[in-house]
Amino acid sequence: MERVVITGMGVISPLGNDTQTFWSRLSRGESGISPIDTFDTLKHKVKIAGTVKEFDPNERFGAKEARRMDRFCQFALAAAEQAVSSSGLDLNQVNRERMGVYVGSGIGGIQTLMNQSETLASRGPERISPTLVPMMIPNMAAAMISIRYGTLGPTLAPVTACSIGNTAIGEAFYHIQAGRSDVIIAGGTEAALTGISVASFANATALSTREGDPARASRPFDADRDGFVMAEGAGILILESLTHAKRRGAPILGEVIGYGASSDAYHMVATPADGEGAARAMRAALAEARLSPADIDVISAHATSTVIGDRSETAAIKQVFGEHAYRIPVTANKSMTGHMLGASGGIEAIALVKSLQEGVIPPTINLETLDPECDLDYVPNRARSSDRLRIGISNSFGFGGHNSAIIIRKYESE
């Protein structure tokens, strides 16, 4: 089987719109949460989010092309451009029939749908755009990336809610490992910060209402957490067979060595208290990588800052790692980025690659008083340097009981 490496990465996020800015701010423990300024929040319970700043689609793509893409698609294409550029791929030298795209979105073009719904109500059906459906459907981010780069291999848009990024990376890993593709652009994207989606999550009591101090609102594992903070962005990686990467002299940033997926078969939105489904995904990833629990040096937790979710994931980690769980640093990127929904897995995979490269574990900020049921080492408030970071596991879980875990290793040549 082929070894699968990461050769390029691209980021659009509340912490910056390129990989290095994102990583620098993340490792410094900075928050990307701020008051929502993209719609009127006067009547809303929730007024804060992780909003992407300084992103001008007209400047990036031109006004005509930008108008034909929803924001989630713009994010994905911008992140993919970064990833392809940083990978050094010469598309004229790639067999495009063996190059694919696995990029998903949980909600897709909801802003486009809302805009057109308002048009229908105010101006009638004859004024509805014929591009509504292609702009709205969640597969369009993957499709637009494929169109941009002329990829002729499989183009998929996995929809596993907030587990999408890991699902995309993991399934791409399987495909390359089996020798069916040489290169796959993989990750997730999301732009769901609209009035209707924020209101829905807020009415489900899922979101933090700590509006007075936005930077302190997302606080995974803290006893005073009161829900997650919605965010937006995209995280895209270039996955490549080691054979192909070495042949073209590619920069090798890390290696994907394991993937596991499972279903809770439990509830539409809640996770089981014992975390059994999440534990099965982690065990499957370890088995795929042929590792023991003691081989893992760091865990990138899903950790959204909900009471039930953080406790469930902590329980799952304890199931899988036993006493070793208390010796593994666990980091929660969402304490700084907020919850980027379908983009989270891609973004957190990129953060894990950087962590392994640089020997730095980003902190879990706003962790002041531990929930008694969350008693692991969550790297509170300050980043931690370590010269022993070699292998990390990244968790992503989604509504409907979707669980996925990927394992990334610091690249070691043969």
BELWO-V176896 format. One record per residue. RES is the residue in one letter. SS is DSSP state (h for helix, s for strand, l for the rest). Layout:
res->RES ss->SS
res->RES ss->SS
This chain:
res->M ss->l
res->E ss->l
res->R ss->l
res->V ss->s
res->V ss->s
res->I ss->s
res->T ss->s
res->G ss->s
res->M ss->s
res->G ss->s
res->V ss->s
res->I ss->s
res->S ss->s
res->P ss->l
res->L ss->l
res->G ss->s
res->N ss->l
res->D ss->l
res->T ss->h
res->Q ss->h
res->T ss->h
res->F ss->h
res->W ss->h
res->S ss->h
res->R ss->h
res->L ss->h
res->S ss->h
res->R ss->l
res->G ss->l
res->E ss->l
res->S ss->l
res->G ss->l
res->I ss->l
res->S ss->s
res->P ss->s
res->I ss->l
res->D ss->l
res->T ss->l
res->F ss->l
res->D ss->l
res->T ss->l
res->L ss->l
res->K ss->l
res->H ss->l
res->K ss->l
res->V ss->l
res->K ss->l
res->I ss->s
res->A ss->s
res->G ss->s
res->T ss->l
res->V ss->l
res->K ss->l
res->E ss->l
res->F ss->l
res->D ss->l
res->P ss->h
res->N ss->h
res->E ss->h
res->R ss->h
res->F ss->h
res->G ss->l
res->A ss->h
res->K ss->h
res->E ss->h
res->A ss->h
res->R ss->h
res->R ss->l
res->M ss->l
res->D ss->l
res->R ss->h
res->F ss->h
res->C ss->h
res->Q ss->h
res->F ss->h
res->A ss->h
res->L ss->h
res->A ss->h
res->A ss->h
res->A ss->h
res->E ss->h
res->Q ss->h
res->A ss->h
res->V ss->h
res->S ss->h
res->S ss->h
res->S ss->h
res->G ss->l
res->L ss->l
res->D ss->l
res->L ss->h
res->N ss->h
res->Q ss->h
res->V ss->l
res->N ss->l
res->R ss->h
res->E ss->h
res->R ss->h
res->M ss->s
res->G ss->s
res->V ss->s
res->Y ss->s
res->V ss->s
res->G ss->s
res->S ss->l
res->G ss->l
res->I ss->l
res->G ss->l
res->G ss->l
res->I ss->h
res->Q ss->h
res->T ss->h
res->L ss->h
res->M ss->h
res->N ss->h
res->Q ss->h
res->S ss->h
res->E ss->h
res->T ss->h
res->L ss->h
res->A ss->h
res->S ss->h
res->R ss->h
res->G ss->l
res->P ss->h
res->E ss->h
res->R ss->h
res->I ss->l
res->S ss->l
res->P ss->l
res->T ss->l
res->L ss->h
res->V ss->h
res->P ss->h
res->M ss->h
res->M ss->h
res->I ss->l
res->P ss->l
res->N ss->l
res->M ss->h
res->A ss->h
res->A ss->h
res->A ss->h
res->M ss->h
res->I ss->h
res->S ss->h
res->I ss->h
res->R ss->h
res->Y ss->h
res->G ss->l
res->T ss->l
res->L ss->l
res->G ss->l
res->P ss->l
res->T ss->s
res->L ss->s
res->A ss->l
res->P ss->l
res->V ss->l
res->T ss->l
res->A ss->h
res->C ss->h
res->S ss->h
res->I ss->h
res->G ss->h
res->N ss->h
res->T ss->h
res->A ss->h
res->I ss->h
res->G ss->h
res->E ss->h
res->A ss->h
res->F ss->h
res->Y ss->h
res->H ss->h
res->I ss->h
res->Q ss->h
res->A ss->l
res->G ss->l
res->R ss->l
res->S ss->l
res->D ss->l
res->V ss->s
res->I ss->s
res->I ss->s
res->A ss->s
res->G ss->s
res->G ss->s
res->T ss->s
res->E ss->s
res->A ss->l
res->A ss->l
res->L ss->l
res->T ss->l
res->G ss->h
res->I ss->h
res->S ss->h
res->V ss->h
res->A ss->h
res->S ss->h
res->F ss->h
res->A ss->h
res->N ss->h
res->A ss->l
res->T ss->l
res->A ss->l
res->L ss->s
res->S ss->l
res->T ss->l
res->R ss->l
res->E ss->h
res->G ss->h
res->D ss->h
res->P ss->h
res->A ss->h
res->R ss->h
res->A ss->l
res->S ss->l
res->R ss->l
res->P ss->l
res->F ss->l
res->D ss->s
res->A ss->l
res->D ss->l
res->R ss->l
res->D ss->l
res->G ss->l
res->F ss->s
res->V ss->l
res->M ss->s
res->A ss->s
res->E ss->l
res->G ss->s
res->A ss->s
res->G ss->s
res->I ss->s
res->L ss->s
res->I ss->s
res->L ss->s
res->E ss->s
res->S ss->s
res->L ss->h
res->T ss->h
res->H ss->h
res->A ss->h
res->K ss->h
res->R ss->h
res->R ss->l
res->G ss->l
res->A ss->l
res->P ss->l
res->I ss->l
res->L ss->l
res->G ss->s
res->E ss->s
res->V ss->s
res->I ss->s
res->G ss->s
res->Y ss->s
res->G ss->s
res->A ss->s
res->S ss->s
res->S ss->s
res->D ss->l
res->A ss->l
res->Y ss->l
res->H ss->l
res->M ss->l
res->V ss->l
res->A ss->l
res->T ss->l
res->P ss->l
res->A ss->l
res->D ss->l
res->G ss->l
res->E ss->h
res->G ss->h
res->A ss->h
res->A ss->h
res->R ss->h
res->A ss->h
res->M ss->h
res->R ss->h
res->A ss->h
res->A ss->h
res->L ss->h
res->A ss->h
res->E ss->h
res->A ss->h
res->R ss->l
res->L ss->l
res->S ss->l
res->P ss->h
res->A ss->h
res->D ss->h
res->I ss->l
res->D ss->l
res->V ss->s
res->I ss->s
res->S ss->s
res->A ss->l
res->H ss->l
res->A ss->l
res->T ss->l
res->S ss->l
res->T ss->l
res->V ss->h
res->I ss->h
res->G ss->h
res->D ss->h
res->R ss->h
res->S ss->h
res->E ss->h
res->T ss->h
res->A ss->h
res->A ss->h
res->I ss->h
res->K ss->h
res->Q ss->h
res->V ss->h
res->F ss->h
res->G ss->h
res->E ss->h
res->H ss->h
res->A ss->h
res->Y ss->h
res->R ss->h
res->I ss->l
res->P ss->s
res->V ss->s
res->T ss->s
res->A ss->l
res->N ss->l
res->K ss->h
res->S ss->h
res->M ss->h
res->T ss->h
res->G ss->l
res->H ss->s
res->M ss->l
res->L ss->h
res->G ss->h
res->A ss->h
res->S ss->h
res->G ss->h
res->G ss->h
res->I ss->h
res->E ss->h
res->A ss->h
res->I ss->h
res->A ss->h
res->L ss->h
res->V ss->h
res->K ss->h
res->S ss->h
res->L ss->h
res->Q ss->h
res->E ss->h
res->G ss->l
res->V ss->s
res->I ss->s
res->P ss->l
res->P ss->l
res->T ss->s
res->I ss->l
res->N ss->l
res->L ss->l
res->E ss->l
res->T ss->l
res->L ss->s
res->D ss->l
res->P ss->l
res->E ss->l
res->C ss->l
res->D ss->l
res->L ss->l
res->D ss->l
res->Y ss->l
res->V ss->l
res->P ss->s
res->N ss->l
res->R ss->l
res->A ss->l
res->R ss->s
res->S ss->s
res->S ss->l
res->D ss->l
res->R ss->l
res->L ss->l
res->R ss->l
res->I ss->s
res->G ss->s
res->I ss->s
res->S ss->s
res->N ss->s
res->S ss->s
res->F ss->s
res->G ss->s
res->F ss->l
res->G ss->l
res->G ss->l
res->H ss->s
res->N ss->s
res->S ss->s
res->A ss->s
res->I ss->s
res->I ss->s
res->I ss->s
res->R ss->s
res->K ss->l
res->Y ss->l
res->E ss->l
res->S ss->l
res->E ss->l
